[in-house]
Amino acid sequence: MDLTLHHLRCFLAVAEERHFGRAAALLHLSPSAVSEQIASLERRLARPLFRRTSRSVELTEPCRELVPRARQAIAAMDDVLDWARKAIDEPGIRVGLMVSSPRFRAIMAAVADELPRVRWQVRQLGFLGCHDALTDGEVDCAFVAELGRNPAPAFESVPLWEEGCVLVMPDRHPLAARDSVRLAELAGETFVSVEDEKGAEQWYSPLTSAGFAPRLLPIARNFEEVLELCGAGQGVNIAGESAPATYARPGLAFVPIEDAPPATTFLYLRRERRSEALERFVRIAAELGGAPA
């Protein structure tokens, strides 16, 4: 029986997301490639792991039994790899990411050229995992978007870039054909937001300043889920104006919001001693991200 860590990583992503498309996005693979890995794993194990329908992915009992074992296997191998990398004194930087953007990709391309011997890891953390991943030491830094100019006080923060905001909505929404909208026009809308109530209230606080309390639907863990829910007509969302460059898709509209505060992307870091490579990374990110001198 020839099992690989790639099999197990694909398996865990599908088991945790319960969606082949979202799992593929997390793994930077195509849905068909993930599906092939799952089918291959099921053949090797001689038992079904998922029940697939046109609308859902359900876990079988063998799947539930395999999940903790797969996590243990991956953690053990990651430990071996970390030990091996330290043994050859190869520096590594783990970069956390809330949402992608053209500027983030430009920064990562530049640092890869400037620091070719550094081993880079980019970990998609979504809306809920950024602070915990930094606190627990799972990443060395994280790119986090905040609405307004107020960073989280628990971490050292470097402001990188600001951008205007857009309203994300289904293309059949009454406001979808507009050139722009104002915050006051959004009263009565349902806003798809994150599962964390405190985080949701912080992101949408400018709506309160506009004179109304937003009606929140706190069910999303990452921006991909926000887009799916908006496209399905469950509500609207406020995002940075760069979102269409990375996340545009059929069925969605992105309309500028004239009077929204800027969406600011911060580079968050733990308040601990850092490697020389990470310090250089911070300087490059600040220079390319437009941080003030």
Solvent accessible surface area in square Angstrom, and as a share of the most:
residue,aa,sasa,rsa
1,M,170,0.76
2,D,96,0.50
3,L,67,0.33
4,T,59,0.34
5,L,47,0.23
6,H,80,0.36
7,H,10,0.04
8,L,17,0.08
9,R,84,0.31
10,C,0,0.00
11,F,0,0.00
12,L,17,0.09
13,A,10,0.08
14,V,0,0.00
15,A,7,0.06
16,E,88,0.39
17,E,19,0.09
18,R,113,0.41
19,H,70,0.31
20,F,32,0.13
21,G,28,0.27
22,R,49,0.18
23,A,0,0.00
24,A,2,0.01
25,A,45,0.35
26,L,64,0.32
27,L,48,0.24
28,H,128,0.57
29,L,64,0.32
30,S,55,0.35
31,P,74,0.47
32,S,69,0.45
33,A,33,0.25
34,V,0,0.00
35,S,45,0.29
36,E,114,0.51
37,Q,44,0.20
38,I,0,0.00
39,A,36,0.28
40,S,13,0.08
41,L,0,0.00
42,E,28,0.12
43,R,168,0.61
44,R,87,0.32
45,L,28,0.14
46,A,91,0.71
47,R,124,0.45
48,P,83,0.52
49,L,1,0.00
50,F,6,0.02
51,R,127,0.46
52,R,110,0.40
53,T,84,0.49
54,S,118,0.76
55,R,230,0.84
56,S,47,0.31
57,V,17,0.10
58,E,80,0.36
59,L,14,0.07
60,T,6,0.03
61,E,107,0.48
62,P,37,0.23
63,C,0,0.00
64,R,121,0.44
65,E,86,0.39
66,L,28,0.14
67,V,17,0.10
68,P,60,0.38
69,R,148,0.54
70,A,1,0.00
71,R,117,0.43
72,Q,126,0.56
73,A,41,0.32
74,I,18,0.09
75,A,62,0.48
76,A,59,0.45
77,M,75,0.34
78,D,52,0.27
79,D,98,0.51
80,V,78,0.45
81,L,62,0.31
82,D,60,0.31
83,W,175,0.61
84,A,39,0.30
85,R,62,0.23
86,K,158,0.67
87,A,71,0.55
88,I,119,0.60
89,D,117,0.60
90,E,57,0.26
91,P,43,0.27
92,G,30,0.29
93,I,2,0.01
94,R,63,0.23
95,V,0,0.00
96,G,0,0.00
97,L,4,0.02
98,M,26,0.12
99,V,40,0.23
100,S,19,0.12
101,S,8,0.05
102,P,52,0.33
103,R,115,0.42
104,F,11,0.04
105,R,107,0.39
106,A,59,0.45
107,I,1,0.01
108,M,25,0.11
109,A,59,0.46
110,A,26,0.20
111,V,0,0.00
112,A,45,0.35
113,D,116,0.60
114,E,101,0.45
115,L,8,0.04
116,P,105,0.66
117,R,175,0.64
118,V,15,0.08
119,R,54,0.20
120,W,54,0.19
121,Q,41,0.18
122,V,57,0.33
123,R,93,0.34
124,Q,61,0.27
125,L,37,0.18
126,G,8,0.08
127,F,48,0.20
128,L,65,0.32
129,G,22,0.21
130,C,3,0.02
131,H,80,0.36
132,D,90,0.47
133,A,3,0.02
134,L,0,0.00
135,T,96,0.56
136,D,96,0.50
137,G,17,0.16
138,E,87,0.39
139,V,0,0.00
140,D,23,0.12
141,C,0,0.00
142,A,0,0.00
143,F,4,0.02
144,V,1,0.01
145,A,17,0.13
146,E,17,0.08
147,L,20,0.10
148,G,10,0.10
149,R,151,0.55
150,N,113,0.58
151,P,49,0.31
152,A,12,0.10
153,P,123,0.77
154,A,70,0.54
155,F,14,0.06
156,E,56,0.25
157,S,34,0.22
158,V,23,0.13
159,P,55,0.34
160,L,5,0.03
161,W,16,0.06
162,E,77,0.34
163,E,27,0.12
164,G,31,0.30
165,C,4,0.03
166,V,8,0.05
167,L,0,0.00
168,V,0,0.00
169,M,0,0.00
170,P,8,0.05
171,D,81,0.42
172,R,156,0.57
173,H,30,0.13
174,P,118,0.74
175,L,23,0.11
176,A,19,0.15
177,A,101,0.78
178,R,103,0.37
179,D,132,0.68
180,S,26,0.17
181,V,1,0.00
182,R,116,0.42
183,L,10,0.05
184,A,69,0.53
185,E,72,0.32
186,L,0,0.00
187,A,55,0.43
188,G,56,0.54
189,E,36,0.16
190,T,33,0.19
191,F,0,0.00
192,V,0,0.00
193,S,3,0.02
194,V,21,0.12
195,E,85,0.38
196,D,68,0.35
197,E,120,0.54
198,K,161,0.68
199,G,26,0.25
200,A,1,0.01
201,E,94,0.42
202,Q,86,0.38
203,W,49,0.17
204,Y,3,0.01
205,S,56,0.36
206,P,17,0.11
207,L,0,0.00
208,T,83,0.48
209,S,103,0.66
210,A,39,0.30
211,G,68,0.65
212,F,33,0.14
213,A,88,0.68
214,P,27,0.17
215,R,137,0.50
216,L,49,0.24
217,L,50,0.25
218,P,62,0.39
219,I,74,0.38
220,A,0,0.00
221,R,82,0.30
222,N,23,0.12
223,F,12,0.05
224,E,47,0.21
225,E,14,0.06
226,V,1,0.00
227,L,1,0.01
228,E,88,0.39
229,L,41,0.20
230,C,0,0.00
231,G,27,0.26
232,A,63,0.49
233,G,41,0.39
234,Q,90,0.40
235,G,10,0.10
236,V,2,0.01
237,N,9,0.05
238,I,4,0.02
239,A,7,0.06
240,G,14,0.13
241,E,95,0.43
242,S,32,0.20
243,A,9,0.07
244,P,41,0.26
245,A,73,0.56
246,T,47,0.27
247,Y,22,0.08
248,A,65,0.50
249,R,76,0.28
250,P,136,0.85
251,G,31,0.30
252,L,20,0.10
253,A,15,0.12
254,F,40,0.16
255,V,5,0.03
256,P,68,0.43
257,I,11,0.05
258,E,104,0.47
259,D,56,0.29
260,A,19,0.15
261,P,39,0.24
262,P,26,0.16
263,A,4,0.03
264,T,4,0.02
265,T,13,0.08
266,F,7,0.03
267,L,0,0.00
268,Y,0,0.00
269,L,0,0.00
270,R,58,0.21
271,R,157,0.57
272,E,107,0.48
273,R,243,0.89
274,R,53,0.20
275,S,62,0.40
276,E,133,0.60
277,A,13,0.10
278,L,10,0.05
279,E,59,0.26
280,R,90,0.33
281,F,0,0.00
282,V,17,0.10
283,R,147,0.54
284,I,27,0.14
285,A,0,0.00
286,A,22,0.17
287,E,138,0.62
288,L,84,0.42
289,G,0,0.00
290,G,55,0.53
291,A,22,0.17
292,P,108,0.68
293,A,156,1.21
